[in-house]
Amino acid sequence: MKYFIVNAFTNKPLGGNPAGVVLLESDAFPKEELMLKIAAELHYSETAFVRHDGDNEFTIRYFTPKAEVELCGHATIASFFLLHKKGLASGQCLCHTKAGDITVEAGEKVLMQMAKPRIVATITETEEVYRALGIITTPNFKLNTLNFPVQIVSTGLPDLMIPLPDVTTLQSLQPDMEAIAEITKKYDAVSFHVFAFGNDGYTAHVRDFAPLYDIPEESATGTANASLTYYLQQNGYLASDAECTFIQGEAMERPSIIATCIQSDGNVFVGGTAAIVAEGSFSYLCRE
């Protein structure tokens, strides 16, 4: 069983967001227990297990070191960049995931269509959310956030969209990981996706915290940035048909550039480049 380490949303080997990618050599997925062990051994935020079903058709399952998740944007970008480099995928591909079937354009730049976006809920009691980020809210603070709501939005995975007044506040956060884990569990969400506008050419600067899934902070998050794109459109910040560029991972010294676009029909796409960092094999684990 071959594995690869692929950094998504960058063209530099030591930038972006790393994912484990395991290319299966049979039609059957390994037992879940083994896939969890492999994800824990690689210890990246997500590891993708990829099965080749046919011509440009694949099934992917995604595991954090702690649990299986239905979809992961950066691991999908990493997987299809790798598949393209290995000559296994080119052009439009069909990808089966537990979040549903998605269309992926495989090439030197990978573009994936997300699941149908939706606003799951609006959080009206936000004080505990901001307190978990180390912020004590005031009326002036709320005014400076442009009155954007805290909402749970999903394009395959539900994440909390949390506005902040400026990039300085965003980069100086002191998050309480235990509190964030409890709140995301309470709302059946995956992460805190926190953003601020910088007036510097990027649509927004973002940080993403998912300690409930053993991911304290992630340097690039495809699904959450797709959700943020839909959130910004629904809250009047973006036109009905818009392209976005988000920068994430600055506080981790792994800046990542995530491109998204949203169509007038609400469909959201996430894209980026990737770099293959390493490869190896799990010969011993596969004999268990």
ABEGO torsion letter per residue (X at the ends): XBBBBBBBGBABAABEBBBBBBBBABABBBBAAAAAAAAAAAGBABBBBBBBAEBGBBBBBBBBAABBBABBAAAAAAAAAAAAAAGABBEBBBBBBAAEBBBBBBBABBBBBBBBBBBABBBABAAAAAAAAGBBBBAAAAAAAGGBBBBBBBAGBBBBBBBBABAAAAAABBBBAAAAAAAAAAAGBABBBBBBBAGAGBABBBBBBBAAAGBABBABBAAAAAAAAAAAAAAGABBABBBBBBBBGAAAGBBBBBBBBBBAAGBBBBBEBBBBABBBBBAAAAAX
